[in-house]
């Protein structure tokens, strides 16, 4: 048996214990922050990727894959970009024993890898829009404390890069990305806050950044991903231009959309409890575990029935594991609860006699399932679990947000605070000092809890140009 730390009072310890006990990742690799994807964690990652691909391809984006090494000459073309990433990159300076003429960067993100090729792909207005995505590993020399999925040096990364005719169409693509993420997050039962970052916290080279934040441990927020509008800040230095119908040439406007394995960490952190991980059905490595309760002379019939149910559910498209090992049922229940499997089906002599299965969802809710209608009943039970996860997570998000009218209210705050901000950077930094965290920015979408619009800046008291802003302590 594994006794987990208390989630409410020791969130990080609890999180690390759950990731390890559920066997989602192995951190014992010889390089800090580069962890091994275990078979169980890999299944979850593969299902997560499937959700991301499904939703982004529904918007017309197409998959590509670019090399991981970037010549330093290309990396240096966008000075704002290199200023943001130079301290975080891994450099390759030798090929075997030979010093390279041009050092190579191990991809921290892909603008400088993709955009020289985009300049070859885009020649005419007929080549636009160009909407492509890839799911690859990126590498950043993270110097802070690393944690599985949340802060690592080798990142499993989803990134869409697009080229559009003009600023208006690029803005339309940003809105499309926000809709795609809304659908992705719904599949993961993750509510979130969409926040336009202040200028000093905008992605290097971007005109503006919209980030997705989730309060996790009752104190801090985790950034789940982001969308960036670049205007022509990258296309000009990389020469990505097109010829218009009238023969004139123009630089394209660009956007990007980035997500990572942090989503898996967010799922563990948002839904997990004192019994371990809790997976929504969309990305659960297994949606259903079947445990035959074999006893006495009826054991053979029970085992055969369990195999039949497992096969029937697999034919219905469910991810099923049949646990017919020799552990006691109680030990199996504990282990699969720790691993977060959404639904457990138990079958023993009594269930066999009455043509039923006993179902227990990961939240502990028990019900009888008719053997004859198992696929339909299992689908219903999984839908009910997912809906309850959404409800609980949304309640948690709502309780994590509170208004603040004075700077003093921010000191020691353990919530996301809604406040008035005049837009001045100095006032923004004053807010950050008061909360010992970050001015996240201005809400891009309605908040899950309605608040009265602030009438004055919390820092300087100005009433003109005041907008609603959010402040918190990021993880």
C-alpha positions as CSV (number, residue, x, y, z in Angstrom):
1,X,0.0,0.0,0.0
2,X,1.2,3.5,-0.8
3,X,0.3,6.4,1.6
4,X,0.3,9.7,-0.3
5,X,1.1,13.1,1.2
6,X,-1.9,15.3,1.8
7,X,-2.8,17.1,-1.5
8,X,-4.2,20.2,0.3
9,X,-1.2,20.9,2.5
10,X,1.7,19.4,0.5
11,X,0.7,19.6,-3.1
12,X,4.1,19.2,-4.7
13,X,5.0,16.2,-2.6
14,X,1.6,14.7,-3.3
15,X,2.0,15.3,-7.1
16,X,5.4,13.8,-7.2
17,X,4.3,10.8,-5.2
18,X,1.2,10.2,-7.5
19,X,3.3,10.4,-10.7
20,X,5.8,7.9,-9.3
21,X,3.2,5.5,-7.7
22,X,1.0,5.5,-10.8
23,X,4.1,4.7,-12.9
24,X,3.5,7.6,-15.3
25,X,7.2,8.6,-15.6
26,X,10.6,7.5,-14.4
27,X,12.9,10.3,-13.3
28,X,16.0,8.2,-12.7
29,X,17.5,8.9,-16.1
30,X,21.1,10.3,-15.9
31,X,20.2,13.8,-17.1
32,X,18.2,16.1,-14.8
33,X,14.9,17.0,-16.3
34,X,15.0,14.3,-19.0
35,X,12.6,11.6,-17.8
36,X,11.6,8.3,-19.2
37,X,8.1,7.7,-20.5
38,X,7.0,4.5,-19.0
39,X,4.5,2.2,-20.9
40,X,1.6,3.5,-18.8
41,X,2.6,7.2,-19.1
42,X,3.2,6.7,-22.8
43,X,-0.3,5.4,-23.3
44,X,-1.7,8.5,-21.7
45,X,0.6,10.7,-23.8
46,X,-0.5,9.0,-27.0
47,X,-4.1,9.5,-26.1
48,X,-3.5,13.2,-25.3
49,X,-1.8,13.6,-28.7
50,X,-4.8,12.0,-30.4
51,X,-7.1,14.7,-28.9
52,X,-4.8,17.5,-29.9
53,X,-4.4,16.2,-33.5
54,X,-8.1,15.6,-33.9
55,X,-9.0,19.2,-32.9
56,X,-6.3,21.0,-34.8
57,X,-6.8,19.0,-38.0
58,X,-10.5,19.9,-37.7
59,X,-9.4,23.5,-38.3
60,X,-7.6,22.6,-41.5
61,X,-4.0,22.3,-40.1
62,X,-1.7,19.6,-41.5
63,X,1.1,17.7,-39.9
64,X,4.8,18.1,-40.6
65,X,8.1,17.3,-38.9
66,X,11.2,19.5,-39.0
67,X,14.7,18.5,-37.9
68,X,15.8,19.1,-34.3
69,X,19.0,20.9,-35.1
70,X,19.0,24.6,-36.1
71,X,22.1,26.4,-37.5
72,X,23.2,29.2,-35.3
73,X,23.1,31.5,-38.4
74,X,19.3,31.0,-38.7
75,X,18.8,31.1,-34.9
76,X,20.4,34.6,-34.8
77,X,18.3,36.2,-37.5
78,X,15.5,37.1,-35.1
79,X,17.2,39.1,-32.4
80,X,14.2,39.4,-30.1
81,X,13.8,35.6,-30.3
82,X,17.4,34.8,-29.5
83,X,17.3,37.3,-26.6
84,X,14.5,35.3,-25.1
85,X,16.0,31.8,-25.6
86,X,19.8,32.2,-25.7
87,X,20.3,31.3,-22.1
88,X,18.1,28.2,-22.4
89,X,19.5,26.5,-25.4
90,X,21.7,23.4,-25.8
91,X,24.5,23.9,-28.3
92,X,26.1,21.3,-30.5
93,X,29.6,22.4,-31.4
94,X,31.2,19.2,-32.6
95,X,30.4,16.5,-35.2
96,X,32.4,13.6,-33.9
97,X,35.9,15.0,-33.1
98,X,35.5,17.8,-35.7
99,X,34.6,21.4,-34.7
100,X,31.6,22.5,-36.6
101,X,31.9,25.5,-38.9
102,X,28.5,26.7,-37.8
103,X,27.3,25.7,-34.3
104,X,23.9,24.1,-34.0
105,X,21.1,24.7,-31.6
106,X,19.1,21.8,-30.3
107,X,15.5,23.0,-30.9
108,X,14.1,25.1,-28.0
109,X,11.1,26.0,-30.3
110,X,10.8,25.9,-34.0
111,X,10.4,29.3,-35.5
112,X,14.0,29.5,-36.6
113,X,13.9,26.0,-37.9
114,X,10.7,26.3,-39.9
115,X,10.7,29.8,-41.2
116,X,13.6,29.6,-43.7
117,X,11.7,26.7,-45.3
118,X,8.4,28.7,-45.2
119,X,10.2,31.3,-47.3
120,X,10.6,28.6,-50.0
121,X,7.1,27.3,-49.6
122,X,5.3,30.6,-49.8
123,X,5.6,32.5,-53.1
124,X,2.1,33.5,-54.1
125,X,-1.1,34.4,-52.4
126,X,-2.3,31.0,-53.7
127,X,0.1,29.3,-51.2
128,X,-1.8,30.9,-48.3
129,X,-3.0,30.2,-45.7
130,X,-0.2,27.8,-44.6
131,X,-1.3,26.1,-41.4
132,X,0.9,23.3,-40.2
133,X,1.6,21.6,-36.9
134,X,4.1,19.1,-35.5
135,X,4.5,17.1,-32.3
136,X,8.2,16.8,-31.5
137,X,10.6,17.0,-28.6
138,X,12.1,20.4,-27.7
139,X,15.0,21.1,-25.4
140,X,15.5,23.9,-22.9
141,X,18.3,24.2,-20.4
142,X,15.9,24.6,-17.4
143,X,17.9,25.7,-14.3
144,X,15.0,25.7,-11.9
145,X,13.8,22.7,-10.0
146,X,12.5,20.2,-12.5
147,X,9.3,18.2,-12.0
148,X,7.8,15.5,-14.3
149,X,5.6,16.9,-17.1
150,X,5.5,20.4,-15.5
151,X,9.1,21.6,-15.7
152,X,11.5,19.5,-17.8
153,X,14.5,19.9,-20.1
154,X,13.2,17.6,-22.8
155,X,9.6,18.6,-23.6
156,X,7.0,16.7,-25.6
157,X,5.7,19.6,-27.6
158,X,2.8,20.4,-29.8
159,X,3.2,23.5,-32.0
160,X,1.2,24.9,-34.8
161,X,2.8,27.6,-37.1
162,X,0.8,29.5,-39.7
163,X,1.3,32.1,-42.4
164,X,-1.6,34.3,-43.3
165,X,-2.3,37.0,-45.9
166,X,-2.6,39.9,-43.5
167,X,-3.1,40.9,-39.9
168,X,-6.9,40.4,-40.0
169,X,-6.6,36.8,-41.2
170,X,-3.9,36.1,-38.6
171,X,-6.3,37.4,-35.9
172,X,-8.9,35.0,-37.3
173,X,-6.4,32.1,-36.9
174,X,-5.8,33.1,-33.3
175,X,-9.5,32.9,-32.7
176,X,-9.6,29.5,-34.3
177,X,-6.9,28.3,-32.0
178,X,-8.7,29.5,-29.0
179,X,-11.7,27.5,-30.1
180,X,-9.6,24.4,-30.8
181,X,-8.1,24.7,-27.3
182,X,-11.6,25.1,-25.8
183,X,-12.5,21.7,-27.3
184,X,-9.3,20.1,-26.3
185,X,-9.7,21.2,-22.7
186,X,-13.3,20.0,-22.6
187,X,-12.1,16.5,-23.6
188,X,-9.6,16.6,-20.7
189,X,-12.2,18.0,-18.3
190,X,-9.9,21.0,-17.7
191,X,-11.4,24.4,-17.1
192,X,-8.9,27.3,-17.5
193,X,-8.5,31.1,-17.8
194,X,-7.6,32.6,-21.2
195,X,-5.4,35.6,-20.4
196,X,-3.7,38.1,-22.7
197,X,-0.3,38.6,-21.3
198,X,1.2,42.1,-20.6
199,X,3.8,43.3,-23.0
200,X,6.7,42.5,-20.7
201,X,5.6,38.9,-20.5
202,X,4.8,38.4,-24.2
203,X,6.6,35.6,-26.1
204,X,9.8,37.0,-27.6
205,X,9.1,38.3,-31.1
206,X,5.3,38.2,-30.7
207,X,2.9,41.1,-31.0
208,X,0.7,39.6,-28.3
209,X,0.4,36.4,-26.4
210,X,-2.8,34.7,-25.0
211,X,-2.0,32.1,-22.4
212,X,-4.1,29.4,-20.7
213,X,-3.8,29.3,-17.0
214,X,-5.1,26.8,-14.4
215,X,-4.9,27.3,-10.6
216,X,-3.7,24.0,-9.3
217,X,-2.5,23.7,-5.8
218,X,-4.7,26.4,-4.1
219,X,-1.8,28.9,-4.4
220,X,-0.2,28.9,-7.8
221,X,-1.3,28.8,-11.4
222,X,0.1,26.5,-14.2
223,X,0.4,27.8,-17.7
224,X,-1.1,25.1,-19.9
225,X,-0.2,26.6,-23.3
226,X,-0.4,29.7,-25.4
227,X,-1.3,31.3,-28.7
228,X,0.9,34.0,-30.3
229,X,0.2,36.6,-33.0
230,X,3.5,37.6,-34.6
231,X,2.3,40.1,-37.2
232,X,5.3,40.3,-39.6
233,X,8.0,40.3,-36.8
234,X,9.4,36.9,-38.1
235,X,8.4,37.0,-41.7
236,X,10.4,40.1,-42.5
237,X,13.8,38.8,-41.2
238,X,13.1,35.4,-42.7
239,X,11.9,36.7,-46.0
240,X,8.5,35.0,-46.0
241,X,6.7,37.0,-48.7
242,X,4.0,36.4,-51.3
243,X,3.0,38.0,-54.5
244,X,-0.5,39.5,-54.5
245,X,-2.9,39.3,-57.5
246,X,-1.9,42.8,-58.5
247,X,1.8,41.9,-58.6
248,X,2.8,43.6,-55.4
249,X,4.7,41.7,-52.7
250,X,3.9,41.5,-49.0
251,X,5.3,39.9,-45.9
252,X,2.9,37.3,-44.4
253,X,1.5,37.6,-40.9
254,X,2.1,34.7,-38.6
255,X,0.7,32.9,-35.6
256,X,1.7,30.0,-33.4
257,X,-0.1,27.8,-31.0
258,X,1.9,25.8,-28.4
259,X,1.0,23.0,-25.9
260,X,3.1,20.4,-24.1
261,X,3.1,17.5,-21.7
262,X,2.2,20.0,-19.1
263,X,-1.4,19.1,-19.9
264,X,-0.8,15.6,-18.5
265,X,0.6,17.2,-15.3
266,X,-2.4,19.4,-15.1
267,X,-4.7,16.4,-15.4
268,X,-2.9,14.7,-12.5
269,X,-2.9,17.9,-10.4
270,X,-6.5,19.0,-11.2
271,X,-8.3,15.6,-10.9
272,X,-6.2,13.5,-8.6
273,X,-7.1,12.8,-5.0
274,X,-5.8,11.0,-1.9
275,X,-6.1,7.6,-3.7
276,X,-4.0,8.7,-6.6
277,X,-4.5,9.8,-10.2
278,X,-7.9,10.3,-11.8
279,X,-8.1,10.2,-15.6
280,X,-10.9,11.5,-17.8
281,X,-11.9,8.8,-20.2
282,X,-10.5,10.5,-23.3
283,X,-6.9,10.1,-22.3
284,X,-7.0,7.3,-19.7
285,X,-4.4,4.7,-20.6
286,X,-7.2,2.2,-19.9
287,X,-10.8,3.3,-19.7
288,X,-11.9,0.1,-18.0
289,X,-10.3,-2.5,-15.7
290,X,-12.1,-5.8,-15.3
291,X,-11.4,-7.7,-12.1
292,X,-12.7,-11.3,-11.9
293,X,-13.5,-12.3,-8.3
294,X,-12.7,-16.0,-8.6
295,X,-13.8,-18.2,-5.8
296,X,-14.3,-21.9,-5.4
297,X,-15.7,-24.2,-8.1
298,X,-17.2,-21.3,-10.1
299,X,-13.8,-19.8,-10.8
300,X,-13.5,-21.1,-14.4
301,X,-16.9,-19.8,-15.4
302,X,-16.1,-16.4,-13.9
303,X,-12.8,-16.2,-15.6
304,X,-14.3,-17.1,-19.0
305,X,-17.1,-14.5,-18.5
306,X,-14.5,-11.8,-17.6
307,X,-12.6,-12.6,-20.8
308,X,-15.9,-12.4,-22.8
309,X,-16.8,-9.0,-21.4
310,X,-13.3,-7.7,-22.0
311,X,-13.5,-8.7,-25.7
312,X,-17.0,-7.3,-26.1
313,X,-15.9,-3.9,-24.8
314,X,-12.8,-3.9,-26.9
315,X,-14.9,-4.6,-30.0
316,X,-17.0,-1.5,-28.9
317,X,-13.8,0.5,-29.1
318,X,-13.0,0.7,-25.4
319,X,-9.4,0.5,-23.9
320,X,-9.7,-2.4,-21.5
321,X,-7.3,-4.2,-19.2
322,X,-8.3,-7.6,-17.7
323,X,-6.5,-8.1,-14.4
324,X,-6.6,-11.8,-13.9
325,X,-3.5,-12.0,-11.8
326,X,-3.2,-13.9,-8.5
327,X,-3.4,-10.8,-6.2
328,X,-6.3,-10.5,-3.9
329,X,-9.1,-8.3,-5.3
330,X,-8.6,-5.6,-2.7
331,X,-5.0,-5.2,-3.8
332,X,-6.0,-4.9,-7.4
333,X,-8.6,-2.3,-6.6
334,X,-6.1,-0.2,-4.7
335,X,-3.5,-0.4,-7.5
336,X,-5.9,0.5,-10.3
337,X,-7.4,3.3,-8.3
338,X,-3.9,4.7,-7.8
339,X,-3.4,4.5,-11.6
340,X,-6.6,6.5,-12.1
341,X,-8.5,4.1,-14.3
342,X,-12.0,5.7,-14.8
343,X,-14.1,2.5,-14.3
344,X,-13.7,-0.8,-12.7
345,X,-15.9,-3.8,-13.5
346,X,-16.1,-6.7,-11.0
347,X,-17.5,-10.1,-11.9
348,X,-17.9,-12.9,-9.4
349,X,-20.2,-15.9,-8.9
350,X,-23.1,-13.6,-7.7
351,X,-22.8,-11.3,-10.7
352,X,-22.6,-14.3,-13.0
353,X,-25.7,-15.8,-11.5
354,X,-27.7,-12.6,-12.0
355,X,-26.4,-11.6,-15.4
356,X,-24.8,-8.4,-14.0
357,X,-21.5,-6.7,-13.4
358,X,-20.6,-4.5,-10.5
359,X,-19.2,-1.2,-11.7
360,X,-17.2,1.3,-9.5
361,X,-16.0,4.5,-11.0
362,X,-12.8,6.2,-10.0
363,X,-14.8,8.5,-7.7
364,X,-16.1,5.5,-5.8
365,X,-19.6,5.5,-7.1
366,X,-21.0,1.9,-7.4
367,X,-23.7,0.6,-9.6
368,X,-24.9,-2.6,-11.2
369,X,-24.5,-3.0,-15.0
370,X,-26.5,-5.5,-17.0
371,X,-24.2,-8.0,-18.7
372,X,-26.4,-7.9,-21.8
373,X,-26.0,-4.2,-22.3
374,X,-22.4,-3.8,-20.9
375,X,-21.0,-1.6,-23.8
376,X,-23.9,0.9,-23.6
377,X,-23.9,1.0,-19.8
378,X,-20.1,1.4,-19.7
379,X,-20.4,4.3,-22.1
380,X,-23.0,6.0,-19.9
381,X,-21.0,5.5,-16.7
382,X,-17.9,7.0,-18.4
383,X,-19.9,10.0,-19.6
384,X,-21.2,10.5,-16.0
385,X,-17.7,10.3,-14.6
386,X,-16.4,12.9,-17.1
387,X,-19.2,15.2,-16.4
388,X,-18.5,15.0,-12.7
389,X,-14.8,15.7,-13.2
390,X,-15.8,18.8,-15.2
391,X,-18.2,20.0,-12.5
392,X,-15.6,19.4,-9.7
393,X,-12.8,21.1,-11.6
394,X,-15.0,24.1,-12.5
395,X,-16.0,24.5,-8.8
396,X,-12.3,24.4,-7.9
397,X,-11.5,27.1,-10.5
398,X,-14.4,29.3,-9.3
399,X,-13.3,29.1,-5.7
400,X,-9.7,30.0,-6.7
401,X,-10.7,33.4,-8.0
402,X,-11.5,36.5,-5.8
403,X,-11.5,40.2,-6.3
404,X,-9.0,42.6,-4.8
405,X,-9.5,46.4,-4.4
406,X,-6.3,47.3,-2.5
407,X,-2.7,46.2,-2.9
408,X,-2.6,45.1,0.7
409,X,-5.1,42.4,-0.2
410,X,-2.6,40.8,-2.5
411,X,0.0,40.1,0.2
412,X,0.1,36.4,0.9
413,X,-2.9,35.8,-1.4
414,X,-3.6,32.2,-2.2
415,X,-6.0,32.9,-5.1
416,X,-6.1,34.4,-8.5
417,X,-7.0,38.0,-7.8
418,X,-9.3,40.1,-10.1
419,X,-8.3,43.8,-10.0
420,X,-8.2,47.0,-11.8
421,X,-5.1,48.0,-13.8
422,X,-4.5,51.2,-15.8
423,X,-2.1,49.4,-18.3
424,X,1.0,51.1,-17.1
425,X,4.0,48.8,-16.7
426,X,5.2,50.4,-13.5
427,X,1.8,49.7,-11.9
428,X,1.9,46.1,-13.2
429,X,5.2,45.5,-11.5
430,X,3.9,47.0,-8.3
431,X,1.1,44.5,-8.4
432,X,3.6,41.7,-9.0
433,X,5.7,42.8,-6.0
434,X,2.6,42.9,-3.8
435,X,1.4,39.4,-4.7
436,X,5.0,38.0,-5.0
437,X,4.0,36.6,-8.4
438,X,2.8,37.8,-11.8
439,X,0.3,40.1,-13.3
440,X,-1.1,37.4,-15.6
441,X,-2.8,39.9,-17.9
442,X,-6.3,40.7,-19.0
443,X,-9.0,38.1,-19.5
444,X,-9.5,37.2,-23.2
445,X,-12.7,35.3,-22.5
446,X,-15.4,35.7,-19.8
447,X,-14.4,34.6,-16.3
448,X,-16.2,31.6,-14.9
449,X,-17.4,33.8,-12.0
450,X,-18.9,37.2,-12.8
451,X,-17.2,40.2,-11.2
452,X,-18.1,43.9,-11.2
453,X,-15.8,45.8,-13.6
454,X,-13.1,47.6,-11.6
455,X,-13.3,51.4,-11.7
456,X,-9.8,52.3,-10.7
457,X,-6.2,51.0,-10.9
458,X,-5.3,49.1,-7.8
459,X,-1.8,50.5,-7.8
460,X,-2.1,54.2,-8.8
461,X,-5.8,54.9,-8.4
462,X,-6.3,56.2,-11.9
463,X,-9.8,55.8,-13.3
464,X,-9.1,56.4,-17.0
465,X,-8.3,53.4,-19.2
466,X,-8.8,50.9,-16.4
467,X,-9.2,47.3,-17.5
468,X,-9.8,44.1,-15.6
469,X,-6.6,42.2,-14.9
470,X,-5.7,39.0,-13.1
471,X,-2.7,38.5,-10.7
472,X,-1.4,35.2,-9.2
473,X,1.6,33.2,-8.2
474,X,2.7,31.1,-11.2
475,X,4.2,27.6,-10.7
